[in-house]
Amino acid sequence: MGAWGIDVSVQFPLLPTLDADERYAVIYADPPWDYKGQLQHAGPGSGDSGGAVRHYETVKLQDLMDLDVPSISANDSLLFMWATSPHLDQAIDLGKAWGFSWATVAFVWDKQRVNPGFYTMSQCELCLVFKRGRIPTPRGARNVRQLVSEARAEHSRKPVEVRRRIEQMFPRQRKIELFARDADVHGWDTWGADIPHPQTERTFWQEQREAANT
C-alpha cells in the first residue's frame, strides 16, 4: 500500500532510450531503499528523527531490480551506488541485477555526527562501485581519496564532493545520476522521481499524489 492509500506497483519515469554509442560509462545512483516503514530514533524522549519514509517514497528491492539500467549502460562502465549499512547485501544484489559485477567500496562518507544503532553508533555511509566490462578509458585522476568527511545536510542528500571526485576520475565519460534530486547538474544527465518529466514538467511523485486523491 502506498503512502497515499493506493496499492500499485512502482512505475518510474522512462529511462532514456539510447543508441549504443550514447550509453553511459558512469552511472551514479542513490536508491530509495525500503525500510518497511521503520523510523529512526535519536534516543529516549527525543521522538523520531523522521527516517526515509518521512521524506520520500521508498522502493522495494524487486522494483529497483526491474529498472532497465543495462539498456543505458555502456559495455565498459561503472556503477557508483550509495548503500546504507542495513542494505549492503541488497545493494550488491541490485548491482548484479543491473548487469554489473561487484568491485569495491569507492567512498566512505563520515557524516561528522552519530545516530543510534543496534550494535555501534552509526556515523558513516558507503558508496560502492560495480564494474561492467572494463574500467572506462581514458581515465583521469588516479589519486582520489576514499574518505569524504562532510557534515550531513538535509535527509539523505549526499555530499557534492563525491560527484566531484567521480568527475576527476572520469572527466570525459558520459555520466548520469539516477534517483537525482537536482535536475540541472553540469556535466551530468539526471533521472529520478523528483525530476520533472520533459513533456509535462510534473514529477513522478506529484502524479502519484494526484492519483491517490481521485
N, C-alpha and C positions, 0 to 999 in steps of 0.2 A: 504494500500500500504506500503510495507516495505521500509527500508531506501535505498535499492539498486534497487528500482523500480520493485519489484516482489510482486504480490498480492496473498499471500498464507497464510493459517492458520499456526500457530506456531507448529513446530514439534521438540520436545525436545529429547535429548538422552534418551534411555530407562532407567527407574528406575531399580534398582537391582531386580532380581527375587529371592525371599527368601522363605525358609520354615518357618513355624510358629515360631519355636524356634530361628530363626535367625533375626527376625524383630526387629526394633529399638525401644528402650524405650525413647530415647531422640532425637528429631528432631529439628534442628536449621535452620531457613530459613530467607533469606533476599530477598523477591520477588522484581523483577524489575518492580515496579509499573508504570502504564501507565499515563503519564501526558498530553497526547494528543498533544505532541509537544511543550508544554509550556516551556519557558526558564526562568531561574532565573535572577534577576537583582540586582545589588549592589548599585543602586542609580542613580540619574540624571548624565548623562555624562560619566558613568563608563562602559557602554556596558553590555552585558550579561556575567554571570559567568559560562555559559555552560548549566547547567541543565542536567537531566539524559540523555536526548536524545543525548547530545553531547558526552557521554561517553560510552554508551552501549545500546543495544536494549531493549526497554521497552516492556511489555507484557500485553495484555488486561486481565481484570479480568476473563472472561469466559475461556480463555485459561489456566489460572492458576488453575481455579477450575477443569478443565478437567484432570489435572495430577492425577494419581492414587496413591496418597500418602497413602490412607488407606491400600493399599496392602503391604506397607513396615513398617507399624506402629504396634507395639505390642499392645495386648489387654489393658495393663496398660502402658500408655506412655504420654509424654508431648511434646507439640509443642511450641517452643520459636520462635516468629516471629517478625521481625522488621516491623514497620509501620510508615510512615511519617504522620504528622498530617492531611493533607487533605485526607488520605486514611484509617483513623481509621475505618470507617464503612465498607469499603471493606475488611479490614483485618479480622474483626470479621466474616463477611460473608464467607471469604475464609477458616478460621479455621473451621467453621461449615461444609462447603462443603467437607473438608478433613476428616470429621468424629470426630472432637473434639468439646468439649464444652468450652465456654469462661470461663476463671478463673479470671485473674487479670493482672496488669502491673508488669512484672518481673524486668525490669531495665529501668532507666531513664538516658539517656546519655546527660550530659552537654558538649557541644562541645567547650566551652570557647570562642566562638565568635558568633556574631549575624548576621542574614540575615534579610532583609526587609520582612515584611508581610503585609497583608491587614488589620490586626487587631492589633496584637502586634508583636514586633520583635521576630523572631524565633531563638531559641538557643538550644532546646532540641529535642531528638528523643526517641521514646518509643520502647521497646522490650516487646511485650505482651506474655502471656503464656496461653495455652489452655490445657485441660486435656481430655484424653480418658481412661475410666475405672477409676482405682485408681492411685494415685501417685506412681511411681515405687519404689520398695524397693530392696535391702537395701538403705537407704538414708545416705548421708554424712553430710556435714556441715549444720547446721540449723540457722546459724547467718550471712548469706551472705547479704551484704548491697545492696539496690536497686539502689542507686545513683552511677553513674560512671562519674567522671569528667576528661576528657581527650581531648586534643586538636584534632580537626578534621584533618585528613590526606588527602590523595587523595580522589576524589569524591566518596562518598557512602561507602568507606571502613570502616567497623565497628571496634570498639576497640577490640583487642585481649583479653583484660581484661574480657569482658563479657563471652567469651567462657571459660576462665579460671575459672570464678566463677561458671558456669554451671558444670564444671568438679568437683569442690569442692562439689557441692550439690549432684551430682550423679556420683561418681568416678568409679563405677563398671558396669554401664549400657552400652549397645551398643548405639553408637551415630553416627548420620550422619548430615552433613551440606549440605543443599540444596541451589542452586544458589551460590555455593562457588567460590572463586577466586583462592584459593591455593589448589593444588592437594595433597600435602604432609603435612598433619596436624596430629601430633602424637595423637593417641587415637581416631581418628575420620575417618569415611569414608566421602568422598566428592563427590558431584554431581553438575553439572552445565554446562552451555553453554561454559564456559571458560576452562573446564576441558577436557583434551584430551580423545578421545574415546580409550578404551583399545585396540581395534582391529586396529585402524588406526593412532593413535597419532595425530589426527586432531580434532580441536574444532568444535562445532556445528556452531558457527557464521562464522568460516572460510568456512565451506561448504556452508552456505547461501550466503556469498560474492561471492564465485566461481560460484554458480548457477546464481547469478544476472548478471554476466559478460559473460555468454554463450549465 
